Amino acid sequence: MKSEKLVSIIIPAFNTGPYIGRMLNCAVAQTYKNIEIIVVNDGSTDNTVQVLREFEKNGKIHLIVGQNVGYGSSFLQLLQIAK
């Protein structure tokens, strides 16, 4: 049996509290199961980190909480971490 390749879903997040939970639920519910979900919080000032911590606590995502370095730098950081 051929093993499925790992797919990395990388998500930079900044002040996405009202939306990030719904988006992550969709990512987790994918039928393709060999995935990793990596989220970097880019210094959010809303409830984004609290929402992300719940997903992290349940083992659904790998969370990096960072400073506000901007979308581009956050995205590059995610690319370096993804397998």
Residue pairs with C-beta under 8 A, 6 or more apart in sequence:
3 34
4 32
4 33
4 34
5 34
6 34
6 35
6 36
6 83
7 32
7 34
7 35
7 36
8 35
8 36
8 38
8 82
8 83
9 27
9 35
9 36
9 37
9 38
10 38
10 39
10 75
10 78
10 79
10 81
10 82
11 20
11 23
11 24
11 27
11 37
11 38
11 39
11 40
11 78
12 39
12 40
12 42
12 71
12 74
12 75
12 78
13 20
13 39
13 40
13 41
13 42
13 44
13 48
13 52
14 41
14 42
14 43
14 44
14 48
14 68
14 71
14 74
15 44
15 45
15 46
15 48
16 23
16 44
16 46
16 48
17 44
17 46
17 47
17 48
17 50
17 51
18 46
20 39
20 48
20 51
20 52
21 51
21 54
21 55
24 37
24 39
24 52
24 55
24 60
24 61
27 35
27 37
28 37
28 55
28 60
36 62
36 82
36 83
37 55
37 60
37 61
37 62
38 61
38 62
38 64
38 78
38 81
38 82
39 52
39 55
39 61
39 62
39 63
39 64
40 63
40 64
40 65
40 66
40 74
40 77
40 78
41 48
41 49
41 52
41 63
41 64
41 65
41 66
42 66
42 67
42 68
42 69
42 70
42 71
42 74
43 66
43 67
43 68
43 69
49 65
52 61
52 63
52 65
53 63
55 61
55 63
56 62
56 63
62 81
64 77
64 81
66 74
66 77
69 77
